[in-house]
């Protein structure tokens, strides 16, 4: 008698937990995983940045990369104007500069 009640209690707990597991799986595949993939692509794009690349910032400014450091980028906006930005402010690479052969 007690054993039947114990088994019913276990199946009831599993039945209560199952929707939460299913909800987590849905959130993982629809929200978390795509966001991680997008972040990985952005990090790769920022690491491939090099001198001569034509880029666009998150503010919409277009320019050409003149100098790079670990966390900053100097852009040439026109013939005389150079501006310094955080590397994370780069939105897209419009035209990539040709590779330098050494």
C-alpha positions as CSV (number, residue, x, y, z in Angstrom):
1,X,0.0,0.0,0.0
2,X,2.7,2.5,0.9
3,X,4.8,1.4,-2.1
4,X,1.9,2.2,-4.5
5,X,1.5,5.7,-2.9
6,X,5.3,6.3,-3.1
7,X,5.4,5.4,-6.8
8,X,2.4,7.7,-7.5
9,X,4.1,10.5,-5.7
10,X,7.3,10.1,-7.8
11,X,5.4,10.1,-11.1
12,X,3.5,13.2,-9.9
13,X,6.8,15.0,-9.2
14,X,8.2,14.0,-12.6
15,X,5.0,15.2,-14.2
16,X,5.4,18.5,-12.4
17,X,9.1,19.0,-13.4
18,X,8.6,17.9,-17.1
19,X,7.0,21.2,-18.3
20,X,9.9,23.2,-16.8
21,X,12.5,21.0,-18.5
22,X,10.6,21.4,-21.8
23,X,10.4,25.2,-21.3
24,X,14.1,25.4,-20.6
25,X,14.9,23.4,-23.8
26,X,12.7,25.7,-25.9
27,X,14.3,28.8,-24.4
28,X,17.8,27.4,-25.0
29,X,17.2,26.5,-28.7
30,X,15.2,29.7,-29.5
31,X,17.0,32.4,-27.5
32,X,20.2,31.4,-25.8
33,X,22.0,29.4,-28.5
34,X,21.3,31.8,-31.4
35,X,22.6,34.7,-29.2
36,X,25.8,32.8,-28.4
37,X,26.3,32.1,-32.0
38,X,25.8,35.8,-33.0
39,X,28.3,36.8,-30.2
40,X,30.9,34.4,-31.5
41,X,30.5,35.7,-35.1
42,X,30.9,39.3,-33.8
43,X,34.0,38.4,-31.8
44,X,35.5,36.8,-34.9
45,X,34.8,39.8,-37.0
46,X,36.4,42.2,-34.5
47,X,39.5,39.9,-34.3
48,X,39.9,39.9,-38.1
49,X,39.9,43.7,-38.3
50,X,43.1,45.1,-40.0
51,X,44.5,48.3,-41.3
52,X,42.8,49.5,-44.5
53,X,39.4,47.9,-43.8
54,X,36.4,50.2,-44.5
55,X,34.0,49.9,-41.6
56,X,30.8,51.3,-40.2
57,X,30.4,52.0,-36.4
58,X,27.3,51.4,-34.4
59,X,26.6,55.1,-34.6
60,X,26.6,55.0,-38.4
61,X,30.0,56.7,-39.0
62,X,31.9,55.3,-42.0
63,X,35.7,55.3,-42.1
64,X,38.9,53.5,-42.9
65,X,41.0,51.8,-40.2
66,X,44.3,53.5,-39.8
67,X,45.6,52.1,-36.4
68,X,44.6,49.2,-34.2
69,X,45.4,48.3,-30.6
70,X,43.9,45.7,-28.3
71,X,40.9,47.8,-27.4
72,X,40.8,50.9,-29.6
73,X,40.6,51.7,-33.4
74,X,41.7,54.9,-35.1
75,X,39.5,55.7,-38.2
76,X,40.2,58.1,-41.0
77,X,36.9,59.7,-41.7
78,X,38.1,62.1,-44.5
79,X,41.5,63.3,-45.7
80,X,42.3,65.2,-42.5
81,X,40.1,63.8,-39.7
82,X,41.0,60.9,-37.6
83,X,38.8,59.6,-34.8
84,X,39.5,57.1,-32.1
85,X,36.8,54.5,-31.1
86,X,36.5,51.5,-28.9
87,X,36.9,48.3,-30.9
88,X,33.5,47.2,-29.7
89,X,32.0,50.2,-31.4
90,X,32.6,48.6,-34.8
91,X,29.3,47.4,-36.4
92,X,30.3,45.9,-39.8
93,X,33.2,45.6,-42.1
94,X,32.1,47.1,-45.5
95,X,35.2,46.4,-47.5
96,X,38.1,44.3,-46.3
97,X,41.6,45.4,-47.2
98,X,43.7,43.0,-49.3
99,X,46.0,40.8,-47.3
100,X,49.5,42.1,-46.9
101,X,52.1,39.7,-48.3
102,X,55.4,39.6,-46.4
